[in-house]
Amino acid sequence: LDYVERLLVVDGTPVTVIYYSGEPVREKKMTAKYVKLADTIREQIKSGELRPGDKLPSISQLREEYGISYGSVRGAMLVLKAEGLIEGRQGEAVYVKDREAS
């Protein structure tokens, strides 16, 4: 078998391309787990499922629900915080930020 699997970056997205006898036969886009979680929470905020002032699940709850590591949850929180969508309150939790108040 002349089978090769290569990881490429296409337009900033990691893509696994599988080659058989030198010809690509399948592509599989790979998205980092923290990006998937951030996208999910962002969509929940956009749709109104999560509203300003709503408390997000704890890191432990998100880890269990999505089957991801602490680092992936933390990465998603950092992205959403940088986008101004959430805010952490010391000693409390993480909440959806009121966009008008920012």
C-alpha positions as CSV (number, residue, x, y, z in Angstrom):
1,L,0.0,0.0,0.0
2,D,1.2,3.5,-0.9
3,Y,-0.8,5.3,1.8
4,V,0.3,8.6,3.3
5,E,-1.4,11.0,5.7
6,R,-0.3,14.6,5.9
7,L,-1.3,17.5,8.1
8,L,-1.5,20.7,6.1
9,V,-2.8,24.2,6.9
10,V,-5.2,25.5,4.3
11,D,-6.5,29.1,4.8
12,G,-5.4,29.0,8.4
13,T,-7.3,25.7,9.1
14,P,-5.4,22.5,9.9
15,V,-6.5,19.8,7.4
16,T,-5.5,16.1,7.3
17,V,-5.2,14.9,3.7
18,I,-4.9,11.2,3.0
19,Y,-3.1,10.2,-0.1
20,Y,-3.3,6.8,-1.8
21,S,-0.8,6.1,-4.6
22,G,0.1,9.8,-4.6
23,E,-3.5,11.1,-5.1
24,P,-5.5,12.8,-2.4
25,V,-8.5,10.7,-1.5
26,R,-9.9,12.4,1.6
27,E,-9.6,15.6,3.5
28,K,-10.6,16.1,7.1
29,K,-10.6,19.6,8.6
30,M,-9.4,19.7,12.2
31,T,-10.6,22.4,14.5
32,A,-9.0,22.9,17.9
33,K,-11.2,21.9,20.8
34,Y,-11.0,25.4,22.4
35,V,-12.2,26.9,19.1
36,K,-15.2,24.5,18.9
37,L,-16.2,25.4,22.5
38,A,-15.8,29.1,21.9
39,D,-17.9,28.8,18.7
40,T,-20.6,26.9,20.6
41,I,-20.8,29.5,23.5
42,R,-20.6,32.4,21.0
43,E,-23.6,30.9,19.1
44,Q,-25.5,30.4,22.4
45,I,-25.0,34.1,23.1
46,K,-25.9,35.2,19.6
47,S,-29.1,33.1,19.6
48,G,-30.2,34.4,23.0
49,E,-29.9,31.0,24.6
50,L,-27.3,32.7,26.9
51,R,-28.3,36.3,27.8
52,P,-26.4,39.1,29.5
53,G,-25.9,38.3,33.1
54,D,-26.3,34.6,32.7
55,K,-23.7,32.5,34.5
56,L,-21.7,30.0,32.4
57,P,-21.2,26.5,33.5
58,S,-18.0,25.9,35.6
59,I,-14.8,24.8,34.0
60,S,-15.4,21.4,35.5
61,Q,-18.9,21.2,34.1
62,L,-17.7,22.3,30.6
63,R,-14.8,19.8,30.8
64,E,-17.2,17.0,31.5
65,E,-19.9,18.0,29.1
66,Y,-17.5,18.5,26.1
67,G,-14.9,15.9,27.1
68,I,-12.1,18.3,26.8
69,S,-9.1,19.4,29.0
70,Y,-8.9,22.3,31.4
71,G,-6.5,24.1,28.9
72,S,-9.1,23.8,26.1
73,V,-11.9,25.3,28.3
74,R,-9.5,28.0,29.5
75,G,-8.5,28.8,25.9
76,A,-12.1,29.2,24.9
77,M,-12.8,31.5,27.9
78,L,-9.8,33.7,27.0
79,V,-11.0,34.0,23.4
80,L,-14.5,34.9,24.5
81,K,-13.2,37.4,27.1
82,A,-11.0,39.1,24.4
83,E,-14.1,39.4,22.2
84,G,-15.9,41.1,25.0
85,L,-18.6,38.4,25.3
86,I,-17.9,37.2,28.8
87,E,-16.5,38.5,32.1
88,G,-15.0,36.7,35.1
89,R,-15.9,38.0,38.5
90,Q,-13.2,37.2,41.0
91,G,-14.3,34.5,43.5
92,E,-17.6,34.0,41.7
93,A,-17.9,32.7,38.2
94,V,-17.9,33.7,34.5
95,Y,-20.9,35.6,33.1
96,V,-22.2,36.7,29.8
97,K,-21.3,40.4,29.5
98,D,-23.9,43.1,28.8
99,R,-22.8,44.4,25.4
100,E,-24.4,47.8,25.9
101,A,-22.6,48.4,29.1
102,S,-19.1,47.8,27.6
